[in-house]
Amino acid sequence: EAKRVREDQAKKKKLESIAKDVLQDWQEEMRRWEQKKAEDEDRAKELEARRKQEVAEARLRDLKEKENLVDDLLEKTRRQRQQARQENEREFIPTEAELEAKSEDDLRRLESILQSRLNFIRDIK
């Protein structure tokens, strides 16, 4: 009977030891699984942050390109206005050669236009 009790106790200790090992293995596996899950979540957050950064950088590049296009258009418009202003001034202020080439009627018409402009300027002052 004592031998059987000792054998039962030995079996019980053996089973307890096996159960303890299995429990430790299971707990270690759970820790590894939770660590892997946390790493995967961190990696996903990092990828999402990188994707958002790339989207923001792409938007910024797009805005800069649009800004450059607007700047180019403004510069082109400014040059066109300046050119039109210069052409307009040339039209109303002819050179000596142009005056000599004009007919008497053209000279009278030009004189009338210039006199009208001078009167307008005088009235504004």
C-alpha positions in Angstrom: 0.0 0.0 0.0 2.8 2.4 0.9 4.5 1.5 -2.4 1.3 2.3 -4.3 0.9 5.6 -2.4 4.5 6.5 -3.3 3.9 5.6 -6.9 0.7 7.7 -6.9 2.6 10.6 -5.3 5.4 10.2 -7.9 2.8 10.1 -10.7 1.1 13.1 -9.1 4.4 15.0 -8.9 5.2 14.0 -12.5 1.8 15.2 -13.7 2.1 18.4 -11.7 5.5 19.0 -13.2 4.2 18.3 -16.7 1.2 20.6 -16.0 3.5 23.3 -14.7 5.7 23.0 -17.8 2.6 23.1 -20.1 1.3 26.2 -18.2 4.7 27.9 -18.5 4.9 27.0 -22.2 1.3 28.4 -22.7 2.1 31.6 -20.8 5.3 32.1 -22.8 3.4 31.5 -26.1 0.7 34.1 -24.9 3.5 36.6 -24.1 5.0 36.0 -27.6 1.6 36.3 -29.2 0.8 39.6 -27.4 4.3 41.0 -28.2 3.9 40.1 -31.9 0.4 41.7 -31.8 1.8 44.9 -30.3 4.7 44.9 -32.9 2.2 44.4 -35.7 0.0 47.3 -34.4 3.1 49.5 -34.0 4.2 48.6 -37.6 0.6 49.3 -38.9 0.6 52.7 -37.1 4.0 53.5 -38.5 2.9 52.6 -42.0 -0.3 54.7 -41.7 1.8 57.7 -40.4 4.2 57.2 -43.3 1.3 57.0 -45.8 -0.3 60.2 -44.3 3.1 61.9 -44.6 3.4 60.9 -48.2 -0.1 62.1 -49.0 0.7 65.5 -47.3 3.9 65.8 -49.2 2.2 65.0 -52.5 -0.5 67.7 -51.7 2.2 70.2 -50.8 4.0 69.4 -54.1 0.7 69.8 -56.0 0.0 73.2 -54.3 3.5 74.4 -55.0 3.1 73.4 -58.7 -0.2 75.3 -58.8 1.4 78.3 -57.0 4.2 78.3 -59.6 1.6 78.1 -62.4 -0.3 81.0 -60.9 2.9 83.0 -60.4 3.8 82.3 -64.1 0.4 83.4 -65.2 0.5 86.6 -63.1 4.0 87.4 -64.5 2.7 86.7 -68.1 -0.3 88.9 -67.5 1.8 91.7 -66.0 4.1 91.6 -69.0 1.1 91.6 -71.4 -0.4 94.6 -69.6 3.0 96.4 -69.6 3.3 95.7 -73.3 -0.2 96.8 -74.0 0.4 100.0 -72.0 3.6 100.7 -73.9 1.8 100.0 -77.2 -1.0 102.3 -76.1 1.4 105.0 -75.2 3.2 104.6 -78.5 -0.2 104.9 -80.2 -0.9 108.3 -78.5 2.6 109.6 -78.5 4.0 109.0 -82.0 7.6 109.5 -82.9 8.8 112.4 -85.0 9.1 110.1 -88.0 5.6 108.9 -87.5 4.3 112.5 -87.2 6.1 113.5 -90.5 4.5 110.5 -92.2 1.0 111.4 -91.2 -1.4 113.4 -93.4 -2.8 116.7 -92.4 -6.1 115.2 -91.4 -4.4 112.6 -89.2 -2.3 115.3 -87.5 -5.5 117.3 -86.7 -7.2 114.2 -85.3 -4.1 113.4 -83.2 -3.9 117.0 -82.0 -7.6 116.8 -81.0 -7.0 113.5 -79.1 -4.0 114.9 -77.3 -5.7 118.1 -76.5 -8.6 116.1 -75.1 -6.2 114.1 -72.9 -4.5 117.2 -71.7 -7.9 118.8 -70.8 -8.8 115.6 -68.9 -5.5 115.7 -67.0 -6.0 119.3 -66.2 -9.5 118.7 -64.9 -8.3 115.8 -62.7 -5.6 118.0 -61.1 
